[in-house]
């Protein structure tokens, strides 16, 4: 295994949290992701569906998890189905989990082969009062590809039209938003790998380097430290490219005078990190670049101090907007008249800071969490303000990952260079 496995006790607790929120007689079904094809006989690398991983720790295709807390048969209150392995599969693909290994990873005592699913489900459904089906219901989701869960849900409704259907996803949003200690440890490992990649890049960058060469330096360091690579498609954006929020082509030259925006994070054990730093191609910021950089840094630090248990995210974003407005006035990008006549629904600062400041982070980069609930201890958020000045070919965004604690926060990226002077020092060492 490439990464350090988390203890099965974590997944046992996660299943208990989920089961407590099921209606009486509820049976829930979770599917692994498909291996998605490219063309000919090619395929994408497998990436496990986050919910089944959160509840079982099983990182293998063709797996199914069934949770049925009220089953008459104790052995059927938790069932894991995994792909049956054999010598031919072991030769061509590598060995799959045995039943005993699946039990050890997940803490689930009852393990069957996936091909036994239909027969066993026939009996379980006769007991069930309702069936919880899973689907992607993230607010940012826009997916034209049918997932294995979506396909299963469609087929299930056709085969069992009289069963009452409930949704698993609202429960997952509530429970996945609060992280367990083992999850924090895994995310810290991902952040530490990201730190190593960033420090490698600081000694590599110079005028004339290509953006994709910087991407390659990150990839090298991530892979050699046990990560499977980037937690999301990296943004390596020099000059004006930094003002394109989702710039991912990474194919331009970094020229003298450019500031390079690096929005990069390593994954580790399926958990994400999400960092943004901005560095000068020359190794030194100009006075103007440093002024904008420090303005963003002040907003970042201020935002971290606002995020506390009990705060609602819409209130938080409003306060961060006020911090940003103050900085944009100081930089001469806004004037008092702009602020006085602004539309409250589209405040003046949005011209230069047009995205949100924070999102949940965890197994997914834009992780599940209930935005209607106040911030709570155990939430993990990004904090990522930015200022984008297209007329100056300058985009600055800074981003750390913080764990909300009882009295404040813990910065999981506190050891990654952040101050402008520190970055210049390391680039010129």
Secondary structure, DSSP 8 states (H G I E B T S, - for coil): --S----HHHHHHHHHHHHHTS-TTEEEEEE-----B-STT-B------HHHHHHH----SS-EEEE-TT-SSGGGSEEEEE----HHHHHHT-----HHHHHHHH--SEEEEGGGHHHHHHHHHHH-SEEEE-----TT----S--HHHHHHHHHHHH-TTS-EEESHHHHHHHHTS--HHHHHHHHHHHHHHHHHHHHHHTT--TT-BHHHHHHHHHHHHHHTT--SBSS--EEEEGGGGGSTT-----SB--TT-EEEEEE-BEETTEE--EEEEEETTSS--HHHHHHHHHHHHHHHHHHHH--TT--HHHHHHHHHHHHHHHHHHTTSS-HHHHHT-BTTB-GGGGT--S-S--B-SSSSS----TTS---TT-EEEE--EEEEGGGTEEEE-BEEEEE-SSSEEETTTTS--SHHHHHHHHT-
